[in-house]
Amino acid sequence: MSPSAKKPYGILRVCHAWRLARATVQRHKALADDAPRIPAKRGPKTSLSDEQILAEIRAVLASTLFVGEGHRKVWARLRQERGVRTSMRRVLRIMREHGILACDRPSGVRGPETHDRTITTETPDEMWAIDATGCLTDEGNAAAHEDHRVVIDHCTGECLGVRAALRGTRFEAIECLREAIHFTKGRYEDKIAEGTKLRHDHGSQFISHAFQDELKTLGIESSPFFVRQPEGNGCPVLQDWAIHPDP
């Protein structure tokens, strides 16, 4: 409350002064409210209720020859076959609430080769790792290309390079890699890092043509780990060193 005008400050001004997100304030206000809230559709009331839309969706699913249908195809069939016009997001919400969405395609069973091998090396400069993460700074959200907060060597755990930028593009990833090259080799030239592998995920920055061309120029072999297998990029030895400084 304003001590002079005796009027409440607006939430926008308060959040700007406290450097808080309005969504955070609203979430805490909702948690403080003890009255139970029943989830309902936002916006104005439509001509068809959710129960009527659900009945039409079940009719579409019963008429199809396939076992399961996605919400996009159901939404299109509602328009073309049943003459029901509604939003795709509403169809998705109703199908999700009643458990009638098509089942996710199960991923293939991966063999023992996924985790039987190791990515820790006996000598330095055999394998490096790079990854991307984000952090909140005084100047806004920043993206830093790093592996466990740094670019490391999988043998020594030594920090080779780090790059922070407002946008984590493929060019920032390349600059991070070049910092590691200058740190380890002292210079930058063609095929200077032959025999080194770079461990990375399938991020758009690392599988881009610009980044892969940079690896070929430096003589570094690309070593992406398995999709949906983050364990393939972990180094238990490095974690032990972090706990016990004297290995």
Buried (B, 14 or more C-beta within 10 A) or exposed (E): EEEEEEEEEEEEEEBEEEEEEEEEBEEEEEEEEEEEEEEEEEEEEBEBEBEEBBEBBBBBBEEEEEEEBEBEBBBBBBEEEEEBEBEBEBBBBBBEEEEBBBEEEEEEEEEEEEEEEEBBBEEBBBBBBBBBEEEEEEEEEBBBBBBBEBBBBBBBBBBBBBBBBEEBBBBBBBBBBBBBBEEBEEEEEEEBBEEBBBBBBEBEBBBBEEBBEBBEBBBBEBBBBBEEEEEBBBBEBBEEBEEEEEE
